[in-house]
Amino acid sequence: MFNKKLYLGIAALLVAACIGFTVWHSYHARVITSSVVHAPQKTSPKSIKLIIDTGTTKTTYDAVSAQTVFDALMSVSRAHSISVVKKDYSFGVFVQQIGNLVNTKDKTWIYYVNGVSGDVAADKKMLKNGDVVKWRYTKPIY
């Protein structure tokens, strides 16, 4: 009688262990599968035109190699020693100053791509070959 109870207890323990292992394995297999991160495909820089419009002067830079609006600005700023001050936010980069012109309540830097004002942060706006990017120091839209 004791042996029968012992065998049944061991069998129940083995069944519980198998079920537990199956549940544990399926959970961890899901976690491992869901944690696979595919590296974003790198896109080649685009050749664009960049214009910096201070309100009194417009300077044009042709054949700027960049992937985003912010990349274009930084590429030109490095090549031509133009200071750029930016602030990082959770939504992306916000340009606070280009050259000696700082954002104020009356004037701010706004970017446009092909004549349309930006709808995302400058580092999030992807460019296509031939795009025209204009940074304009102007009255705020808001």
C-alpha positions, 0 to 999 in steps of 0.5 A, spaced: 500 500 500 505 504 501 509 503 495 503 504 491 502 511 494 509 512 493 509 511 486 503 515 485 506 521 488 512 520 484 508 519 478 504 526 480 510 529 481 513 527 474 507 530 471 507 536 475 514 537 473 513 536 466 507 541 465 511 546 469 517 545 464 512 546 458 509 552 461 516 555 463 519 553 456 513 556 452 513 562 456 521 563 455 520 561 448 515 567 447 520 572 450 526 570 447 522 570 440 519 577 442 525 580 444 529 579 437 530 586 434 532 587 427 537 592 426 534 598 422 536 598 415 541 604 413 539 608 408 544 612 404 545 619 405 541 624 400 543 630 396 539 636 398 539 643 398 539 647 405 537 654 405 538 658 412 534 664 412 535 669 417 529 674 415 535 679 412 539 674 408 538 667 405 544 663 404 544 656 400 548 650 400 547 645 394 549 638 394 548 637 402 549 630 404 544 628 409 538 623 412 534 628 416 533 635 416 537 635 423 543 632 419 543 637 413 543 643 418 549 639 422 553 638 416 552 645 414 554 647 421 560 643 421 563 645 414 562 652 415 563 653 422 556 655 424 554 654 431 547 650 432 544 650 439 539 644 440 535 641 446 533 634 446 526 632 448 523 625 448 520 627 441 526 629 438 531 634 437 529 642 438 533 647 434 534 653 439 539 657 436 543 658 429 549 662 428 547 668 433 540 668 432 536 665 438 529 663 439 525 668 442 517 669 443 517 673 437 522 669 433 524 662 432 527 657 427 522 653 423 524 648 418 520 647 411 521 641 407 519 643 399 515 649 402 512 645 408 513 646 415 515 641 419 510 636 423 516 632 427 522 634 430 528 635 425 532 629 427 525 625 425 524 628 418 527 623 413 529 626 407 529 624 399 534 626 394 533 633 391 529 635 397 529 643 399 530 644 406 529 651 409 531 653 416 527 660 417 528 665 423 521 667 423 514 669 427 512 662 431 506 658 428 503 657 435 
